[in-house]
Amino acid sequence: MKVKRHYQSDLRREHAEATRRRIVEAADKLFREVGYEKATIAAIASTAKMAVQTVYGAFTSKDEIGGAVIERVVMESGIRNASVEALAVPDPEEAFRGVAAAATRLYVGQSEIIDLLGLEFAANMRRMADQFRLTNLRELLSGPTFVPRLRAGLTPESAALTAWTVSGIENYQRLVGLSGWGRKRYERWLGDTLIHLTLGEPRRRRR
């Protein structure tokens, strides 16, 4: 009997997660089509092909759905996996280049969502992304792969703060959005700059 109850509990949880995913996917689509302000709960429910009550059973408000859309953008960028994988890469330069690639993917999606969800959500998303980046850079730069390679005079904390400052979305928006750089150019610049400021001149530039 316990096995049956456990099975039913797992099914309910899976069903609830699937429902939330459908709502978030529908909301993301609708936000991009009509904008956050015009996207009502009823419209989100209609796009997800479910009852309004079902939406409210999964989320308490449109703001909470907006937060889940932001989380989806972060997850799909691969930034979390990139940070975990970087810890296992024996070459710190390659680790940084992996982080730079994932950060670029994140900023493409983040910039779109910031435009769609408005200033309040932009501020919330930026705070979330900034804190996540700082936490992961601290972990990365205090690891055994990085510490022996740090520039003279840099501590893991100062190196993490340096990398955190350079890798913020503000520089992506300046270089890609305002200066016309392509995504690949920004990605290369970010990788080279992170390496240069914390480890020294990138190997490929040593001739």
N, C-alpha and C positions, 0 to 999 in steps of 0.2 A: 504493500500500500504506500509506503514511503517513497518507493521508486516511482510509482505513478504520479504522486504529488510533485515530486522533483521534476519529472518529465513535463508535467503541465505547467509548472512554474517557468521552466526554460522556454516552453512554447510561448507563454504570455510575454516573457521578456523579449524574445526574438520578434514577436508581432509588434510590440511597442516600439522597438528600435527601428523596424521596417517602416512603421507609420511615421515616426519622426523624420526618417530619411526622405520619405516621399514629400512631407510638408516642406522640409528645408530645400529640396530640389525645386519644388513648385514655387516657393517664395523667391529663390535665387532667380529663376526664370522670369517671374513677374516683376521683381525689382528692376531687372535689366530692361524690361519692355516698357513699363509705365512709371518707374521711379518708386522709391520707398514710400513717399507720402501718399501716393494715389493707390497703393496696393493695400486693399482692405483684407481683413481676416476672411470675409466671405469670398473675395476674389481668390485668395490663396487656397481656400477649401475647394473652390470650383476647379482651379487649375490642378490641384492634387486629386480631384475626383473623389472627394469624401465630404462628409457632413461637417458643418461648422462646429458642432459639438465635439466631433472627433479631434479637430484641431485644438480646441480649448482643453481637451483631455490630455493632450501631449505638451502644450505650451500655454502659459498663463497670459501671454500678451504678444503683440506684434514685435515689441522691443526684444523679447526673449527669442523670438524667431530670428530677428535680425542678428542677434548675438550668435545664434547657431549657424547662420550663413557665414559670418566672419570666421567661426571655428572651422567650417568646411573649407574655406579658402586657405587657411593656414595648413590644414591637414593635407590638402591636395597639392600644395607646393612642394611637399616632401622635406620641409625644413627640419621637422623633428627627426625623421629618419636620418637625414644628412648629418645632424649633430651627433646622433648616436654612432653612426658609421665612422665619423671623423675620429672618434676616440679610439677606434680600432686600426686606423691607418698608420703604418709605421713612419711614413714620410709626412712631416708637418706641412710642407708646401702643398702636397696633393690633398691633404685634409682641408686646408684653407680654400683650395680651388673648388672642392666639393661643396663647402659651405657657401661660397660665392655663387655657385650655380643655383643652389636651392634658394638663396636669398633673392636672386633675380626673379625666379619663378614666383616667389611670394609677393614681391613688390609689384609685379605686373597685375596679379589678382587683387592685391591690396589697394592699388591705385584705383582700379575699377570700382571696388566696393566703396571706397571713400567717396568717390564721385556720386555713387548711387544713394548711399545712406545718409549723407549730409554731415555737418560739422560735429554734432554730438557723437555719432557713431565713429566718425573719423578719429576723434580724440580717444574714445574708449579702445578702438582697435590699435591705435598707435601705442597706448600705454601697455596693452597686453603684449603686443609684438616686441616692444622695447624691453620689457621685463624678461620675457622668454629668451631673447637674444643675449641679454647680459648674464643670465643664469647659465646658459649653455656655453658662452665664451669663457666664463670663469672656470667652469668644469674642464673645458678643452685645454685652456692655456696653463692650467695647474697640473696637467697630466704629464707622465714621464716622457712622452714623445716630444713635448714642446719645451719643457723647462730647460733642458741642456742647450737648446737652440736659440733661446731668447737673446735679443740684443743686450750688450753690456749695459748694466744699470737698470734694466727693466725687471720688475718683479712680475709674477703671474697676474697679480691684481692690476698693476698699472698697464700691463700688456692687454688685459681683457678690457679695461676701460678705453684704451686707445682703439682697439678693434671695434668696440661697441659704438664709439663716436663716429668712426668712419663709415660703418656699415649700415647706418640708419636710412630709412626711406627718404629722408630729406635730400640726401645726395643723389639718390636714384631719380627723384623728381626734378632736381636741378639739371642733371646731366642728360637724362633721357627725355623728360617732359619739356624742359626749357631750352636745352642746348642742342637737341636733335640727335643725340647719340642713339645708336641701335642697342638692342638688348645685349648682343654678344660683346660689343665694345665695352659696355658697362661691366659685364661679368668679368672680362679680362682685367679691366682696370681695378675692380674691387679685389680680385684675387692677388694681383701684383701689389696693390697698396697695402693690403693686410700683411702680406709676407714682408714687404720692405720695412714697414713701421715696427713690426714686432720681431722678425727673424733676421732681417738683413736683405741684401739684394737678391731677387729671385735667381735661381740657378741658370735659367735660360738666357739671362742677360749677361752672364759672366763669360766673357770672351778673352 
